Amino acid sequence: MDKYDAIIIGAGPAGMFAAYELCKNRNDLKILIIDKGKTVEKRICQMKETEKCINCETCDIMCGVGGAGTFSDGLLNLRPDIGGNLEEFTKNKSDARELVNYVDEVYVKFGAPKEKLGTCQEKIDELKKKSASVGVHFVDIQQRHMGSDGATRVIKNFVNYLKSRNVEILTEEEVEDLIVENNICKGIVLKNHPNRKIFSDQTILCPGRIGVGLTSKVINKHKISARYKAIDIGVRVEIPAIIMDDIISINRDPKFQLWTQQYGDFVRTFCTNHHGFVVKERYKNFVCVNGHSLLNEKSENTNFAFLVKINLTEPLENTTLYGELCAHTATLLGGGKPLIQRLGDLRWGRRSTPERLKRSFVEPTLKDVTPSNLAMVFSHRILADILEGLEKLNAVIPGVASDSTLIYAPEIKFYAMRVEVDKAMQTSVKNLFAAGDGAGLSRDIINASATGVLAGRGILNFLK
């Protein structure tokens, strides 16, 4: 019988940091990490040096060792209140900050750049003032930038450390279910080998955003306490990089937030990739878009997500289902490809065509797209939020709302139902812990990593 002290579902930041915390403090524990994706080496495309990995159809962008963030911008936002709220899981704000610093030190230990991105307080204050004058909030964040290529190097070093501490990593195996008896989690069932059950004293559920389906399934089946969260639905905006140069000199991944006047909705920028590339984000039954930037390869453009926060009440509270319906519609209209539209065409309520796209001064970095009209995908409310938000942002960053600006769709940030946990990150099912984006407890690399640390510490305290 296969038996472990701890099984960790998911090899993203949450899972890897949970394993790190366990094996660093106890070298006698038998630990297994399981991920449906591939090893980080297999995730890196074996292509000609002149070709871009990010445009390869075979890349496992969303799952595998390192998680969805492996081929993202590789930017670490060093704040406990961005990408989640760590103070919910710590005693106070000071402890939350200390946890972020601890996670940051581990990333540097495994090869993240030692230098943080520079900032000038005078320029920050000036940008805050300019933003506030038009009803936009600029969030000042201390950051460390790995880049997509640098992130893979960090993950390789991280994996080597875990293996040196006898942590087993099982890839290309999907978890089908948990083994729960009398409200006690005792292990897992594999999808590809349903007759093979792997038992454990403790289990951590952290499957990442790609694993929201598994999270929802086990929540419903085993009656794990959880609640629905808001979902972010929007677009990926692409503009000439020169428009963002001044802003990027202040903050590598600038965060702007606003409330729209027409509907009173919350809209924000996310994941800015200066001189970056727009890429596909493949799910099982639909495609979305995302953005990447590399340390050693640049485009002439900058892209960022522009997202509307959607809350649902009755009769439909399932925000994930709503987001999937939007994504399915977009994929259907795009013939299996993401959609693209000039902002000017969206304003005039007409479909972008290949001829109209040629009039744009922005050359799209993602070529395998379908020119379309986003009004066929999103509700009037979401489109109104996006248009109003971009106009406000244009007052801060002139040129963002140009007719030539390209918008790709859909960009959707799926969050699992938020699993209810105690201070040790243990769920309502005994011996089952949770962490990361896939459990609805974080929304970025640092916060996912930090919740993984807390889950590992929770298990260590339990073992004592």
DOLUMGU-530635 format. One line per field, with one value per residue (C-alpha): x, y, z. Coordinates in nm, 4 decimals. Layout:
N
east = (X  ...)
north = (Y  ...)
up = (Z  ...)
***
This chain:
464
east = (0.0000  0.1278  0.1395  0.2840  0.3049  0.1810  0.0381  0.0355  -0.2046  -0.0475  0.3134  0.2568  0.3903  0.1551  0.2428  0.6162  0.6351  0.4261  0.6703  0.9652  0.8358  0.7781  1.1060  1.3180  1.2017  1.1588  1.3866  1.2046  0.8764  0.7637  0.6181  0.4551  0.3625  0.1236  0.0584  -0.1433  0.1118  0.4705  0.8084  0.9448  1.1998  0.9246  0.7180  0.9928  0.9389  1.2141  1.2069  1.4562  1.6315  1.4796  1.1255  0.9324  0.8249  0.5231  0.3731  0.4101  0.0874  0.2318  0.3301  0.1613  0.1130  -0.1527  -0.0271  0.2894  0.5737  0.5969  0.2291  0.0563  0.3018  0.5997  0.5581  0.4037  0.5972  0.7768  0.7036  0.6850  0.4607  0.5974  0.2821  0.0502  -0.2607  -0.2051  -0.3198  -0.5058  -0.5027  -0.2553  -0.3629  -0.6719  -0.4455  -0.1948  -0.2252  -0.1679  -0.0344  0.3228  0.3116  0.1692  0.4549  0.7092  0.5603  0.6012  0.9635  1.0247  0.8783  1.0814  1.4031  1.3314  1.2869  1.6190  1.7794  1.6786  1.7991  1.5603  1.7467  1.8828  1.7996  1.4467  1.3045  1.4016  1.1486  1.1581  0.9237  0.8862  0.7688  0.5407  0.3740  0.3335  0.1668  -0.0600  -0.1677  -0.2321  -0.4321  -0.6380  -0.7333  -0.9311  -1.0730  -0.8087  -0.6091  -0.2445  -0.1134  0.2523  0.4188  0.7740  0.8615  1.1187  1.1282  1.2368  1.0948  0.9456  1.2860  1.4290  1.1323  1.2011  1.5576  1.4316  1.1821  1.4496  1.6655  1.3626  1.2819  1.6413  1.6302  1.3042  1.4398  1.7576  1.5294  1.3629  1.0392  0.8780  0.7205  0.4747  0.3834  0.1318  -0.0994  -0.4350  -0.6145  -0.9713  -1.0957  -1.0100  -1.0490  -1.2665  -1.4089  -1.6021  -1.5014  -1.1312  -0.9177  -0.7064  -0.5592  -0.6357  -0.7606  -0.5796  -0.7773  -0.5644  -0.5426  -0.8746  -0.7929  -0.4743  -0.5349  -0.2549  -0.2969  -0.1574  -0.1754  -0.2177  -0.3245  -0.2930  -0.5336  -0.3603  -0.4250  -0.3930  -0.6364  -0.6451  -0.7745  -1.0869  -1.2952  -1.1359  -1.1816  -1.5508  -1.5988  -1.4477  -1.6193  -1.9589  -1.8929  -1.7342  -1.9285  -1.6198  -1.7124  -1.6653  -1.8246  -1.8315  -1.5962  -1.6127  -1.4638  -1.2586  -1.3742  -1.2247  -0.9699  -0.5982  -0.4986  -0.2014  -0.0423  0.2931  0.5519  0.6601  0.3248  0.4059  0.7762  0.7324  0.4942  0.7168  1.0122  0.8129  0.6696  0.7387  0.3832  0.1707  -0.1621  -0.4450  -0.7881  -1.1121  -1.4874  -1.6997  -1.9595  -2.2290  -2.2550  -2.0352  -1.8226  -1.4619  -1.2143  -0.8398  -0.5251  -0.3327  -0.0147  0.1505  0.4098  0.6345  0.7804  0.5898  0.3702  0.0027  -0.0428  -0.3149  -0.4266  -0.5713  -0.8358  -1.0059  -1.3022  -1.2109  -0.9275  -0.8513  -0.5647  -0.2841  0.0416  0.4098  0.7353  1.0861  1.4142  1.6031  1.3435  1.1406  0.8518  0.7588  0.4392  0.3175  0.0118  -0.1938  -0.5175  -0.8147  -1.0623  -1.4108  -1.4978  -1.8214  -2.0242  -2.3349  -2.6120  -2.9357  -3.0464  -2.6942  -2.4044  -2.1583  -1.9212  -1.6950  -1.9832  -2.0667  -1.7050  -1.6918  -2.0065  -1.8426  -1.5263  -1.7229  -1.9096  -1.5861  -1.4199  -1.7221  -1.7244  -1.3489  -1.3484  -1.1316  -0.9113  -0.9069  -1.0803  -0.9157  -1.0677  -0.9452  -1.0670  -1.1930  -1.4096  -1.5519  -1.6444  -1.8307  -2.0028  -1.8540  -1.6558  -1.2840  -1.1766  -0.8288  -0.8411  -0.9350  -0.6673  -0.4105  -0.5053  -0.3899  -0.0479  -0.0079  0.1219  -0.0410  0.2039  -0.0503  -0.1219  -0.3488  -0.6633  -1.0016  -1.1013  -1.4382  -1.6791  -1.6574  -2.0164  -2.1081  -1.9385  -1.9660  -2.2712  -2.3325  -2.2416  -1.8966  -1.8193  -1.9384  -1.7089  -1.4139  -1.4720  -1.5276  -1.2292  -0.9948  -1.1045  -1.0224  -0.6898  -0.6152  -0.6166  -0.3308  -0.1520  -0.2244  -0.2557  -0.3955  -0.7434  -0.6335  -0.8478  -0.5451  -0.5272  -0.5806  -0.8006  -0.7988  -1.0673  -1.1495  -0.9189  -1.0793  -0.9311  -1.1044  -1.1069  -1.2273  -1.4882  -1.3063  -1.2368  -1.2949  -0.9817  -0.8679  -0.5423  -0.3534  -0.5080  -0.7033  -1.0458  -1.3683  -1.2520  -0.9922  -0.6365  -0.7209  -0.5434  -0.5771  -0.3642  -0.3196  -0.5316  -0.7029  -0.8555  -0.9649  -0.7178  -0.4834  -0.4538  -0.0825  0.2549  0.3606  0.0272  -0.0042  0.3471  0.2688  -0.0492  0.1563  0.4026  0.1156  -0.0299  0.3097  0.3488  -0.0030  0.0851  0.4123  0.2284  -0.0250  0.2539  0.4072)
north = (0.0000  0.3450  0.5598  0.9072  1.1509  1.4250  1.4382  1.7742  1.8147  2.0609  2.1581  2.5313  2.7932  2.6862  2.3188  2.3722  2.6082  2.3720  2.0929  2.3246  2.4146  2.0490  1.9025  2.1940  2.1359  1.7578  1.5302  1.2194  1.2927  1.1011  1.3644  1.3300  1.6126  1.5238  1.7410  1.6735  1.8617  1.7943  1.8584  2.2076  2.0662  1.9086  2.2274  2.4226  2.3750  2.2069  2.4542  2.6303  2.9134  3.1632  3.0674  3.1805  2.9239  3.1388  3.0897  2.7137  2.5163  2.2351  2.4397  2.3402  2.6981  2.6351  2.3285  2.1428  2.1911  2.5605  2.6270  2.8735  3.1495  2.9672  3.1259  3.4493  3.7692  3.6171  3.9266  3.9018  4.1637  4.1977  4.3044  4.0929  4.2748  4.2345  3.9044  3.8230  3.9311  3.7414  3.9277  3.7049  3.4107  3.5793  3.7478  4.0988  4.3128  4.2848  3.9035  3.9194  4.1436  3.9132  3.6179  3.7979  3.8760  3.5101  3.3915  3.6529  3.5316  3.1765  3.2912  3.4775  3.1672  2.9684  3.2239  3.5183  3.8474  3.9962  4.3498  4.4769  4.7055  5.0634  5.3299  5.7067  5.8305  6.1688  6.0063  5.7694  6.0580  6.2471  5.9450  5.8948  6.2593  6.2463  5.9243  6.0493  6.3642  6.1544  5.8987  5.6301  5.4713  5.3857  5.1112  5.1414  4.7981  4.6847  4.4223  4.1652  4.0603  3.7131  3.7089  3.3929  3.2502  3.3431  3.1857  2.8466  2.8579  2.9362  2.6499  2.4031  2.4997  2.4731  2.1246  2.0116  2.1183  1.9342  1.6188  1.6470  1.6339  1.3170  1.4833  1.2761  1.4605  1.2642  1.4426  1.3733  1.2148  1.3703  1.3427  1.2239  1.2365  1.2444  0.9503  1.0803  0.8619  0.9959  1.3493  1.2573  1.2824  0.9703  1.0095  1.0410  0.8488  0.8872  0.9532  0.7433  0.4586  0.4589  0.1346  0.2805  0.4668  0.6585  0.7127  0.9875  1.1242  1.4801  1.6153  1.9660  2.0745  2.3359  2.2473  2.6006  2.7854  2.4954  2.2784  2.4735  2.1858  1.9398  2.1826  2.2285  1.8550  1.7579  2.0484  1.9254  1.5557  1.5705  1.8719  2.0841  2.4296  2.6863  2.9857  3.1352  3.4228  3.7054  3.6434  3.8780  3.9029  4.1319  4.1742  4.1854  4.5325  4.5766  4.9146  5.0483  5.0023  5.3651  5.4729  5.2909  5.3772  5.6528  5.4444  5.1349  5.3440  5.4010  5.0514  4.7359  4.6056  4.9124  4.8466  5.0886  5.0504  5.2409  5.2330  5.3031  5.5766  5.4141  5.0854  5.1369  4.8321  4.7681  4.7589  4.7028  4.6486  4.3275  4.1621  4.4327  4.2933  4.5702  4.4756  4.1510  3.9113  3.8184  3.4407  3.1782  3.0227  2.6818  2.5108  2.1806  2.3157  2.6765  2.9250  3.2515  3.4972  3.6007  3.7935  3.7065  3.8975  3.7603  3.8931  3.8137  3.8749  4.1895  4.3001  4.6549  4.6368  4.6348  4.4386  4.4266  4.2720  4.5012  4.3212  4.3776  4.2212  4.0210  3.9121  3.6966  3.6342  3.4493  3.2465  3.1828  3.2185  3.0035  3.2656  2.9980  2.8646  3.2163  3.2765  2.9450  3.0355  3.3621  3.1741  2.9060  3.1752  3.3521  3.0258  2.9320  3.2684  3.2546  2.9089  2.7821  3.0919  3.4005  3.7130  4.0430  4.3864  4.7414  4.9664  5.2115  4.9418  4.8496  5.2140  5.2280  4.8947  4.7193  4.4035  4.4314  4.2761  4.1878  4.5049  4.7240  4.5624  4.6641  5.0265  4.9873  5.1241  4.8296  4.5014  4.2148  3.9839  3.6996  3.6091  3.3065  3.5056  3.5789  3.9407  3.9914  4.2128  4.1689  4.2873  3.9366  3.7892  4.0235  4.1842  4.5550  4.6175  4.4587  4.6388  4.9709  4.9179  4.8435  5.1431  5.3849  5.2455  5.2803  5.6406  5.7179  5.5379  5.7367  6.0548  5.9027  5.7274  5.9202  5.6856  5.3843  5.4447  5.5140  5.3760  5.1634  4.9953  4.6201  4.4241  4.0459  3.8342  3.6677  3.7259  3.5562  3.4942  3.1840  3.1379  2.8273  2.8408  2.9759  2.6892  2.7876  2.7253  2.7871  2.9589  2.6356  2.6274  2.3140  2.2750  2.1512  1.7992  1.6802  1.6295  1.8173  2.1498  2.4024  2.6733  2.8774  3.0009  2.6686  2.6744  3.0360  3.1573  3.3658  3.5337  3.5695  3.4014  3.5552  3.5058  3.1499  3.0748  3.2268  3.0231  2.7140  2.8060  2.8440  2.5064  2.3430  2.5074  2.4011  2.0383  2.0685  2.2049  1.9247  1.6647  1.8084)
up = (0.0000  -0.0970  0.2161  0.2742  0.5605  0.3263  -0.0247  -0.2016  -0.4946  -0.7363  -0.8097  -0.8429  -0.5997  -0.3188  -0.3502  -0.3847  -0.0875  0.1251  0.0423  0.1096  0.4531  0.5411  0.4174  0.5400  0.8963  0.8932  0.6904  0.8106  0.6322  0.3264  0.0937  -0.2488  -0.4887  -0.7721  -1.0788  -1.3943  -1.6054  -1.7015  -1.5460  -1.6048  -1.8537  -2.0628  -2.0463  -2.2196  -2.5919  -2.7872  -3.0760  -3.2955  -3.1204  -3.3612  -3.2649  -2.9590  -2.7024  -2.6170  -2.9634  -2.9630  -2.9616  -2.7480  -2.4429  -2.1168  -2.0021  -1.7410  -1.5542  -1.4675  -1.2221  -1.1381  -1.2029  -1.4336  -1.3398  -1.4897  -1.8324  -1.7126  -1.6600  -1.3620  -1.1551  -0.7775  -0.6167  -0.2656  -0.0830  0.1321  0.0054  -0.3694  -0.5157  -0.1965  0.1649  0.3796  0.6896  0.6918  0.7763  1.0086  1.3459  1.2133  0.9290  1.0574  1.0425  0.6911  0.5810  0.7473  0.5596  0.2257  0.3097  0.3959  0.0640  -0.1218  0.0440  -0.0735  -0.4332  -0.4145  -0.2619  -0.5695  -0.8211  -0.8447  -0.9089  -0.5870  -0.6984  -0.6528  -0.9163  -0.8432  -0.7568  -0.7186  -0.4465  -0.6151  -0.9391  -0.7473  -0.5673  -0.8942  -1.0586  -0.7584  -0.7778  -1.1514  -1.1158  -0.8225  -1.0128  -1.2632  -1.0208  -1.0692  -0.7856  -0.8472  -0.6178  -0.5254  -0.5079  -0.4405  -0.7005  -0.8098  -1.1757  -1.2875  -1.6410  -1.7891  -1.8776  -1.5369  -1.3602  -1.5181  -1.3846  -1.0337  -1.0507  -1.1627  -0.8637  -0.6351  -0.7652  -0.7231  -0.3590  -0.2941  -0.4530  -0.2458  0.0586  -0.0766  -0.1876  -0.4636  -0.7577  -0.9708  -1.2957  -1.5737  -1.3179  -1.2372  -0.9050  -0.9531  -0.5965  -0.2278  0.0043  0.2874  0.5624  0.8607  0.7599  0.7706  0.4559  0.4158  0.0688  -0.3007  -0.6039  -0.9376  -1.2537  -1.4890  -1.2381  -1.0476  -0.8724  -0.7300  -0.4069  -0.2383  0.1345  0.3521  0.7040  0.5703  0.2316  0.0887  -0.1859  -0.4054  -0.7717  -0.9113  -1.1355  -1.3823  -1.0986  -1.0070  -1.1432  -0.9028  -0.6157  -0.6926  -0.7289  -0.3941  -0.2189  -0.3318  -0.2892  0.0548  0.1836  0.2459  0.3754  0.0958  -0.0721  -0.4200  -0.5001  -0.7487  -1.0929  -1.3131  -1.6757  -1.9352  -2.2108  -2.2814  -2.4061  -2.6410  -2.7162  -2.8424  -2.5670  -2.5888  -2.4455  -2.1204  -2.0925  -1.8340  -1.6219  -1.6362  -1.5194  -1.1989  -1.1545  -1.3586  -1.3248  -1.2493  -1.0794  -1.1532  -0.9956  -1.0495  -0.9994  -1.3049  -1.2846  -1.4977  -1.3104  -1.0067  -1.0916  -0.9874  -1.2778  -1.2579  -1.4600  -1.4061  -1.5314  -1.7410  -1.9825  -2.1137  -2.4532  -2.4029  -2.5968  -2.5898  -2.5706  -2.5682  -2.2440  -2.3226  -2.1129  -2.1802  -2.3780  -2.4581  -2.5030  -2.3273  -2.3528  -2.1221  -2.1451  -2.1079  -2.1087  -2.1337  -2.0030  -2.3227  -2.5933  -2.6542  -2.8730  -2.9740  -2.7665  -2.4094  -2.2971  -1.9799  -1.8589  -1.8021  -1.5809  -1.4442  -1.1085  -1.1318  -0.8295  -0.8656  -0.6146  -0.6806  -0.8649  -1.0026  -0.7617  -0.9562  -1.0977  -1.2492  -1.4591  -1.5779  -1.6787  -1.8632  -2.0564  -2.1691  -2.2694  -2.4566  -2.6523  -2.7457  -2.8510  -3.0610  -3.2391  -3.2865  -3.4389  -3.1555  -3.1505  -2.9250  -3.0532  -3.1467  -3.2102  -3.2605  -2.9831  -3.2445  -3.4014  -3.0619  -3.0008  -3.3316  -3.2741  -3.5750  -3.6230  -3.6831  -4.0126  -4.1374  -4.3482  -4.0497  -3.8350  -4.0946  -4.0260  -3.6696  -3.5789  -3.3414  -3.4848  -3.2901  -3.1151  -3.1137  -3.4754  -3.4386  -3.3587  -3.5141  -3.5895  -3.4286  -3.2368  -2.8610  -2.8275  -2.9440  -2.6350  -2.3385  -2.1842  -2.2411  -1.8783  -1.9052  -2.2320  -2.0874  -1.7869  -2.0146  -2.2403  -1.9515  -1.7646  -2.0611  -2.1119  -1.7493  -1.7771  -2.0921  -1.8815  -1.6790  -1.9678  -2.2908  -2.5871  -2.4028  -2.5470  -2.9057  -3.1898  -3.2859  -2.9457  -2.9781  -2.7413  -2.7188  -2.5555  -2.3387  -2.0447  -1.7472  -1.4048  -1.2768  -0.9035  -0.7328  -0.4662  -0.1656  0.0696  0.4310  0.6390  0.9933  1.0924  1.0205  0.6681  0.7610  0.6000  0.7573  0.6648  0.9133  0.7823  0.4610  0.4173  0.1340  -0.0278  -0.3427  -0.6310  -0.6943  -0.3480  -0.3874  -0.1232  -0.3413  -0.6806  -0.7528  -0.7158  -0.3827  -0.2091  -0.3411  -0.2164  0.1240  0.1723  0.0862  0.3613  0.6081  0.5099  0.5583  0.8979  0.9879  0.9234  1.1154  1.4174  1.3876  1.3783  1.6935)
***
